[in-house]
Amino acid sequence: MLKSLTCATFPTRRTVHFPTIATLSTRLDANAGIERGSSRNATSSFIRSTPPTPTCRTSSSTVSTHSPLLGRYSDPSRYLNANPANNITPHIASLVGRDLHLRPSHPIGIIRAKIQQYFSSLNNNETTYKIFDAEDPIVTTQQCFDDLLISPDHPGRAPTDTYYVSESTLLRTHTSAHQSQHLRSGCDAFLCCGDVYRRDEIDATHYPAFHQMEGVKLMHPRSVENAQGLTGKEWLDSPECRMVESDLKSTLEGLMDHLFGPTHKRWNEDYFPFTQPSFELEIFHNDEWMEVLGCGVIHEEVLQLSNRADRRGWAFGLGLERLAMILFKIPDIRLFWTEDERFHSQFKEGSIVEFRPYSKYPPVFKDIAFWTGSNKDNDDFVENDFFDLVRSIAGDLVERIELIDSFTHPKSGRSSRCYRISYRSMDRNLTNEEIDELQFKLRDECASLGCEVR
C-alpha cells in the first residue's frame, strides 16, 4: 500500500515520514506506504526479459544467506532503456536486486522474519499464510494502479512520483501491486514482501528505494455466508463486515505486541482507494504516538476485479524501514544500504539490538540557486526531478536537501529557488574539493531541467 518514510504502505503522500498495504494511505507518503520521473529520447519500446518464476513459501520457511533468491533481479539493463517514458537513473537501477529483506542478519531481513514468524503462529486448518518475497519488481500499471482502483489522475501515477520502465510498466511503488494476481491465483491468505520505489524528498527518513510488507486474508466462506449479495452501505453496515474488521484489528494488534511487547494502541479512520472501511494503527512508543501501518476491509470492487467477488477479507501494509529504524534505533535510512562491516557486524539473525554509531563524520554544505522557467506562464519545474538529479550525481553522499529561499521576480515573473545540500559520508571524511567537483557537475546538469543557475 502506498504511503510514507518510508512508513505505512497503502497509497498516499508521505508525511516524516516513514514507509505501508504497504503504505495503504492515499497520502502517498514509504517511503513506510500508494504511488508516485526525466525522459530519454528514443523510439524503441521496452522489451521485458522473462523474469524468474515467483517463489511461494509457507510462513514457517526461511531464506539462507546463500539463497539463490538473492540478487535474481540485479541486472541494471532490465531497468535502463531508451523508451521515452523511462525515467530510471543508473543509481536507482543499481539498487534493484540488493534484496535487503532476504538477508537474515540485516535489520530489514530480521524484521521481515519476525513478522512472518508471527503469522506462521496463526496458521490453522482454515488459514495458512503463503509467503511471497522474491517477486519481480517490474509490474504493470494495471497491477499497481488499475486493479486497486487508483484513478488515472491520481498524483501517485505521475512520472514525478513513479519510476517508469515504459508507458505501461514501472518499478512497483507498493507491494499491493501483487495483491490481485495472488487473489486471482486462488490464494486466500498471504504475505508479500519486497523492495518498492518512489521519487521523493531527500532526508534521513526518505530514500527512493525501501521495503514493504503486504498482508491479505480472505475469511472462510461460512463466516460471511449471510452477507452474500450485499453491496455498498448494506455490506458496510452488516455484522459480517464488522466481523472482518474485528479480525483485522485483533490480528494487527497482536503483531504489534509481538514486535514491541505489550503497548498502547489506537485506531484512526483513514482512506485508501482499495479498502473500505480503512484504518491506520498507531502505537505509543518512546513517549509518543506513532503511525505504524495502514489497513482495511478489501473493497468489493477489488475482489470483483480479482475474480473473487464471492469472498470477503482484509488487507494491511507496513514499511519495514520505519519499524527497523524504531526498533534498532538507526538514525539514517541510508545506513541500511551501506556495505560497511562496522554496520553489518552489529546484527545477527533473530536478534533486535540497539545500533551503536561507529562514526560521525562532519557534513559539507553547499548551496545552489537557479531560475526556473522562462516566465511565470512557462514554469514546469518539478522538485522531485531536481532531487533525482542530485542523487544521480552524488549518490548516497547526499544526506539532505532543503529549500532555504524562494521568490518571484516582480517584473519577469520568473521564480527563483535556492537549495542547501548537505553532503555527508557515513564511512569517511569528505573534502571540499571532491564535493565542489560534484557541485560543479550539478550546476551544469541543471540546464537539463530547464533551470538557469544564478
Secondary structure, 3 states (H helix, E strand, C coil): CCCCCCCECEEEECCCCCCCCCCEEEEECCCCCCCCCCCCCCCCCCCCCCCCCCCEEECCCCCCCCCCCCCCCCCHHHCCCCCCCCCCCHHHHHHCCCCHHHCCCCHHHHHHHHHHHHHHCCCCCCCCCEEECCCCCEEEHHHHCHHHCCCCCCHHHCCCCCCECCCCEEECCCHHHHHHHHHHCCCCEEEEEEEEECCCCCECCECCEEEEEEEEEECCHHHHHHHCCCCHHHHHCCHHHHHHHHHHHHHHHHHHHHHHCCCCEEEEEEEECCEEEEEEEEEEECCEEEEEEEEEEECHHHHHHCCCCCCCEEEEEEEHHHHHHHHHCCCCHHHHHCCCHHHHCCCCCCCCCCCCCCCCCCCEEEEEEEEECCCCCCCCCCHHHHHHHHHHHHHHHEEEEEEEEEEECCCCCCEEEEEEEEECCCCCCCCHHHHHHHHHHHHHHHHHHCEEEC
